């Protein structure tokens, strides 16, 4: 944060000026649109992007009110968490994911973790399907359904050093359970764990993750490269994140016990 920004925040916190507040909102509105865009991927068509932005703006307002400039933390980092949390809270209120599908998602998460503990590595698709007493086709069908209702993502928005555009950083799974587990783990350790896990993926799945998170391509662009449909890429993304989440949960749990 440069000196001008620091002075702006200090003056706002001291005076509660509505004019300064409006300047701050305009300055950081791009964060709301960026986070909304990332969350929007894979959501049902009845969820409007403008609605996500509206939900996110509430989070931005909350961040502006609660941000403590004296802590020395970047506002962008703090705001992103609040923005995304606000969007997620509102989406959960819609409750458009069928109860049975949510139950199946929890079962997959549990089996992924069990297989991780048993084999010491990420479970293969065949192993997971067998553990769930279903065919791989049935498992992929569930992934397809989940891809239309899932909030799973590896993406987190941060600021680069010059404070301009947001960049993607693969450090946490944006799931509250995972975030809580990783709160005890050093960021560099999480980054290393995730890099190792990605290396274990089959080539097509690894390519989806690399193109989406590192190259910032859209699902449609990735589909064109792989010669598959956008919905198929979305399905692969959901499958990969589910498996990575189980892997990181196990690894993070071991690290917290060692700490």
Secondary structure, DSSP 8 states (H G I E B T S, - for coil): --HHHHHHHHHHHHH--HHHHHHHHHHHHHHHHHHHHHHHTT--TTS-HHHHHHHHHHHHHHHHHH--GGG---HHHHHHHHHHHHHHHHHHHH--S-HHHHHHHHHHHHHHHHHHHHHSS---HHHHHHHTTS-HHHHHHHHHHHTTT-------EEE-TTS-SEEE--S--SSHHHHHHHTTS-HHHHHHHHHHHHHTS-HHHHHHHIIIIIS---HHHHHHHHTS-HHHHHHHHHHHHHHHHHHHHHHHHHHHHH-
